[in-house]
């Protein structure tokens, strides 16, 4: 799941994601996309990205 999330982040082609660094973002989630080692602000952003990713994946699978 984490590898799919990585590809999704890259595909967003977002200046904000690029400035944060995909690997840095991925260091804040485990293999099941549970948020780890993130402060409150990072957690809020990660939740938004994770939810958008899961919604995209759900649409793709359905």
VENUR-V999062 format. One record per residue. N is the residue number from 1. RES is the residue in one small letter. SS is DSSP state (a for helix, b for strand, c for the rest). OMEGA is omega in degrees with one decimal (999 if undefined). D_FIRST is the distance of its C-alpha to the first C-alpha in Angstrom with 2 decimals. Layout:
n: [N N]
res: [RES RES]
ss: [SS SS]
omega: [OMEGA OMEGA]
d_first: [D_FIRST D_FIRST]
This chain:
n: [1 2 3 4 5 6 7 8 9 10 11 12 13 14 15 16 17 18 19 20 21 22 23 24 25 26 27 28 29 30 31 32 33 34 35 36 37 38 39 40 41 42 43 44 45 46 47 48 49 50 51 52 53 54 55 56 57 58 59 60 61 62]
res: [x x x x x x x x x x x x x x x x x x x x x x x x x x x x x x x x x x x x x x x x x x x x x x x x x x x x x x x x x x x x x x]
ss: [c a a a a a a a a a a c c c a a a a a a c a a a a a c c b c c c c c b c c c c a a a a a a a a a a a a a a a a a a a a a a c]
omega: [-178.5 179.0 176.0 177.7 178.0 -179.5 177.8 178.7 179.6 -177.8 178.8 179.8 -176.6 175.8 179.9 178.1 180.0 180.0 176.8 -176.6 -177.3 -179.0 177.0 177.8 -178.3 178.6 -178.6 178.0 176.1 -176.2 179.0 179.1 169.6 -177.2 -179.7 173.0 179.9 175.2 -174.3 -179.5 178.1 -179.5 178.9 179.9 179.6 177.9 178.6 179.9 -179.9 179.9 177.7 178.0 -178.4 176.5 177.9 179.9 179.5 179.0 -179.4 -177.7 -176.7 999]
d_first: [0.00 3.80 5.45 5.20 6.23 8.66 10.04 10.50 12.35 14.40 15.27 16.67 19.43 20.38 23.12 21.92 18.37 20.13 22.67 20.24 18.42 14.76 14.73 16.61 14.26 11.28 13.83 14.03 10.66 9.46 6.43 6.26 7.22 10.74 13.25 15.37 18.36 18.88 22.24 23.09 22.99 19.64 18.23 19.70 18.26 14.71 15.07 16.36 13.66 10.85 13.14 13.85 10.33 9.87 13.36 12.87 10.10 12.55 15.40 13.98 13.39 16.75]
